[in-house]
C-alpha cells in the first residue's frame, strides 16, 4: 500500500481546512484566556468542566491517529477481534464510573501520583510519576506524532521527519498556551470533526463497494468477503492464519479468539481489562485529568458514560474501514508478514486515496490535525502537571508560588514535546505495527499500578511497603515474560504464553499477591497514628453521590444501557453468528 502520488487538492479543500483551523484557533484563544492565574486554573480548568466537555475531550484525547493508522491497519490484518479491544474498555469504564470516579473527585487531587502519596507515601508517588512521564512520551505522544506524520507524508509526499516535527509543535502549542481548559474545549470541537470525517469516509467506501451504491449492500459485501469462504480472500486468510493462531483455523469475524491470539485472546479479554482498562481510565493522567477538572461527581461520571458510548460505536468507523480494506485488497496479505504489517499501517492512506474525492479532502486534513492535536495537547498538559506537582513542587521547590508552578509547567510541557518528537522519529525505524507496539507497552506498564489501586481500595491495611513490592514484582514479572518469549519462540512454550493480553492478568495477580505479602511483612499501624484510609467498604455514601435523580440524567440507566449494548455486540460477532473459520 504504497504512498503513490501526492493527494490532489482543490481550492475548496483549502477553504475547508482554513475555516476549520480558524475555528480551532478561536476556540483555543477564547478558552485559554486568563488560565495562567493559578495552577488549578492552568492544569484543572478551575474544576469547572461540564459533563459534555469532560466526555467530549475524553473522546478527543482517546481517539487519535494511532486509531486511524494503527487500528485500521490492525483490523485489516486481524479482522473483527480488534473491536473487542475497544469494547472491553467500555466494560472497564462502567467499573470506573461506579467505583473509582467518586474517589478521584473526593480526593481533590491535581495528579494521580498525589493520591498515591497520600495513600502509600512519597516513594510510590515518585515511582509512578516517573513511570507516567515515560509512558506519556513513549506510548502516547510518540505513537500519535508518528502516526500523524506517517499519514501526512503518505498524502502529500512531505518528508516523514518534518511531518512528525511539525505535527508535534503545532499540536502541543495549545496545551502550552491555555492549559487544560483550552485542551478540553478544543477537544470537543476536534471530537466532532474526527468522528464526522471518519464516518463520512466509511459511508463513501461502503457505497463504492457494490454496483448498487447502497450502504447496506456494501456492508453485506464487506462482511461476506471477510468471512473469506473462497477466492483470493480465502488465500489471504490462509496466509495470515499461521501468524494469528496455532490452532489451525482462523475466523476473522468473531471477537472471541483462542488463547494464543496476538492481540485479543479471550483469556486476556476476560481478565486483562482489570489491569490495562483500570490503569488507562483511572491512573492515566492525560485521561483522568479532565475527570479531575469536572464540576462535581455527577458531571465526572456522566462525562465518562458519554465517552463509553463513543468506545461502543467506535468499531463502526475504525474497525469497519479495516474490513473494507481487506475486501478491497486481500492480495496484500499474501506478502510476507513484516511487509503486510507495514502495508496495513498505510491502510488509512489507501482508503482516502480510493474513496475520498477532491473537494472533501480539506475535511480530511482537518481530521488528521484534530487527531494529532487533541491527544498531544492532552498528553503534554498531563505531563507538565506531573513534572510540576510531583517532581518540581514535591522535591525541588516545596514552597513554590502559583506563578512559579505555572511557569515551570509551561517549560516542562515544551521539553516533553521535544522528547515526544525524538521518540516518534525512533518509532519510525521499528518493524512492529503501531497499535501492537502501544498495546504491548500498556500490558507491561499497567498491572503493577492497577494492583496497588485494587488492593488499596479493597484493604485498608495496605501500606507503602506492599505497594513497592507490587511495583518491583509487576515489572520484574512483565519483563521476564517478554524476554522469555523472545528467547524461546513458539513452539518452545505453549501458544497462550506469548500474547501480551495474557501476560497482563498474570502480572496483575502476582502484583496483588506481592502487595498483600509486602504489607503483611510490616507491622500494622497503631490505631490513631494513621489516618483512616479510603476503601470501598467505608465509602458507601461517596459511592452513592452523583448518580442522578431522573431516568434521563441517571448514571445507572445510561451506563447500564451501554453495558447491555456492549455485551450484545460481543454476542453478535461471535461463533454463534459467524461459526466458520479457515486456515491451512
C-alpha angles and dihedrals in degrees: 000000000000125000096249118181123350118274112268114235129196125208087256089060092057091047090053092049097047092046088055092045090052091050091050091050092049093050091045094048096046095044093046098052114113094003096122097069095098139004090248091056094045100044103026104027089243089294091278105115115135121226096259091054091046090051097039094049090045089056091046093051094044100046110059144137092296085066094047092044105023103033095042088049092048090049090053090054101036107023125212096352089086088067089066090060086062098040094052088059087058088057090049091049091055088056091046093050094054103032110025111027094069091055093049093052094041093052092061090213130158098208136021092239087059089061091048090052091055092049105034109013139257096297093064090043092056093045093051093043092054091045091050093050089050092048094046092054101037102034109029112018098038096044093049093047091048094047092047092047091048092054094047091047091049094049102041105021094241119150110275095227093055091046089055093047093047096048092047095052095043095044096047094046096080092052090053092047104048111007124219096336090061091042091052100045095042085047091062091054094045092048091056093048094045096049092042094048097047091044089055091050091051092049093048091049093050092049090053095052097080137033092245092063090221121146094218092047089050092049092050090048092052093049091048093052092047090054080062099200094159150354125034090332089063090049091050091051091049089051093052099041098081089056094049106041141009091208095084109239121066124200114200094189102059123079091205106085133176120271093263097057107129097224112022114013109176090239092057092044094053095050109011096076088067086067109028097028095049093043092049095047102036109024101030101101098205090055100038095044093083088050089054088051094054121119094241143332094286093053090047093049096044091047090056091048089053089051090050090060090053090054089047094057097033093097089064091066103024108031096035092060088057089054090048089053091052091050090050101040113021090148093077089065089064092070122088113293097249091053091046090055092053091046090049091056086057092052096102089055090052093050092051093048093050103038111020110082127214108266092050098052093091086067088051092054088049089052091053093048089048092049092054099035099052097050097038092048090051094048093046092051092047093047090049090051093053094045089049102044104026101036110020102032095032099045113009108035110012092175097049116151122233090256092052091049093052092046092049091046091055093052092043090052092053092050091050090054091055091047091050091051091052092050092047090056088051091052090055087068094054127100101216123094116259097243095048090047091056096044093049093055091044090056090054098044102040109057103066095048094041086053091055091051095048096046093042093054094042098045124038093199092066110123142184094270090058091048092052090048090052093050094049093045095045096051093039093053093041094052091043092053093050094045091048090051090053095046096043109039122188130319091031088078132024114282094244090063095071109056114094088220090067094043094057098064090044090054090045093053094047092045091052090049091050090049091054094045093045090051094048091050089068127060118264114254116266111258110263096019097083124054113247104263121225115254136162089257098058099038105068093130092051092049091053095053124102098017097129129244105234127052092247093057096032114128089198093055098046095040090048092051091051089051092052092048091048092052089047090056090050090053096045092052095048137096088276090073100019105036100158128090134171137207144141 
